[in-house]
Amino acid sequence: MNLEVITGTKEEFEAAAPCPEGEATMDNYKSYVKELLANAEAQGKELVCMRSLQMVERVSDNFNRINWIEQAINEFQREHDKPELVRIVAENDAAAEQYKVVYNMYYATSKATRLNDDKWD
C-alpha cells in the first residue's frame, strides 16, 4: 500500500476530499473510498488527498473506521496502478497518529515500512 499520513495546514485539510459520510459501516466506508479512488484513476491522477475522520471519544470506534478506509485503499491499490499515492491529511497530530497506529498494526510488513513520524516530517 502506498499511503502517506500528514498533519496538514488548514488549507491542505480543506482542499482534500471529504471523509466518508453517513452510517459508519464497513461497506459504506469502503465503497466511498473505492469510488473516490476510481474517479481519480479515471482522471489519471497520481495523488489523492483525503481528509482524516473526525475523531470520536471511543478510540476503538476510530480504529475500526480508520481500518476500513486503509483496507479499501490497500485493496484498490493492489488492483490498480493509479492513483499511485493516497495521502491522508489530518487536521491535528492526534488524528494523524491514530491513522499511523492502525497502519502499523495491520499493513506494515516490516519495521522499515512503518509510518514513523520521522519518515513523514
N, C-alpha and C positions, 0 to 999 in steps of 0.2 A: 504494500500500500504506500502510495506517495502522498503523505499528509503532513501538513505544517500547521502548528498552532502558535498564534501570536497574540499578544495583548496589543490591540490596535488603538490608534487615536480615535477620537470621536468621529472624525471624517471617514476613516477607514471602516469603522464599525457601521456607520450609516450607509456607506457605499456597497457593503457586502449584501448578498442575498439574504432575505429574512430567514429565520429558522422556521421549522415546521409549526403549523398552527393546528388547532382543532384538538380532538381527543388524543391523549398521549398513549398511543398503542404502537406496537412494533410495526404492524402493517402500514399504518398511517405515516409514520416517520420514514420508514424505508422507501415507501412509494414516492413520497415527496422528494427525498434526496436523489433517488434514481432518476426521477423526471427532471430535476434541476440539472443533473449531470448529462442526461441525454440531450437536453436543449443546448447545453454548452458544447457538447460534441457536434451536434448538427451545425453549430455556428463556427466550428473549427477552433474553439478556444483551448488554449494550453493551460490556463489557470482559472479556477473558480474560487471565489471568496464567499464564505458563508458565515453569517453571524453565529455566535455561540448562543446557546439557550439561556433564557432567564433562569437562574438557579433557584431551586425551591428549598424549603427547610430540610427535608429528608434527603440526605446525601445518597441513600440507596436509590431514590427516585431519579436523581440526577445521573447516577451511574448507569441505570437502565436506559434512559433516554439517550445519553451520550453513546452508549454501546450500540444501540440501534442505528444511530447516524454513522458511526465509524464502520459498523458491519456493512451497511449499504454502500459506503464509499469503497470499501475493500472488494465487495462482490462486483461492483460496477467496473472498477479499475482492472480486475482480473480478466474481464471480457472485452474491454475497450481500450484503445490507445489514447483517446482524449476524453476529457481533459487530463493532461499529464500530472498536474498538481492540484490538490484541493487544500485551500488554506482556511482554517477556522479562525475567524477574527473575534477574539474575546474582548469584552468591554472592561474587564479587570483581570488582575493576576489570579485571583481565586478561581474564576471560571476557567481560565486557561489551564491552571494546574489540574483541575478535575478531568479535562479532556486528555491531558498528558498521562495521568494516572491510569485511566481506562485503556488508553493505547498501550501503555507499557505492560499492563496486566494481560491483555488479550491478543495483541498483534505484534509486538516486538519479538523478533526471533532470536535476538542476541543483545548483549549489552551495547554493542556498537549501534544498533538500530533503535535504541530507546530515544524517546523525546525528552532529552535533557535540557534544562534551562540554558546551559552554555551553548548548546547547539543552535538555539533559536535567537540568541542575543546578538 
